[in-house]
């Protein structure tokens, strides 16, 4: 969940960038034939209720945990930062 808490920080600083990034990932994945029911839910969240992002990305609720497993924010955190998070998590 640490990655998603960083996404929340990014969202608070630049919400339009995070929303655009997520929508672009979803679009690219769908165009390449990747199918996931949760992609539709993510698209609705990003387009209609983006203010829910901090809650979804930080909640321990069942729906939030499931949605994070198909998060459209892959690649948002630079690889160097991602590696530092992994190193400090162990």
Rosetta blueprint (number, residue, H / E / L):
1 X L
2 X H
3 X H
4 X H
5 X H
6 X H
7 X H
8 X H
9 X H
10 X H
11 X H
12 X H
13 X H
14 X L
15 X H
16 X H
17 X H
18 X H
19 X H
20 X H
21 X H
22 X H
23 X H
24 X H
25 X H
26 X H
27 X H
28 X H
29 X H
30 X H
31 X H
32 X L
33 X L
34 X L
35 X L
36 X L
37 X H
38 X H
39 X H
40 X H
41 X H
42 X H
43 X H
44 X H
45 X H
46 X H
47 X H
48 X H
49 X L
50 X H
51 X H
52 X H
53 X H
54 X H
55 X H
56 X H
57 X H
58 X H
59 X L
60 X L
61 X L
62 X H
63 X H
64 X H
65 X H
66 X H
67 X H
68 X H
69 X L
70 X L
71 X L
72 X L
73 X L
74 X L
75 X L
76 X L
77 X L
78 X L
79 X H
80 X H
81 X H
82 X H
83 X H
84 X H
85 X H
86 X H
87 X H
88 X H
89 X H
90 X L
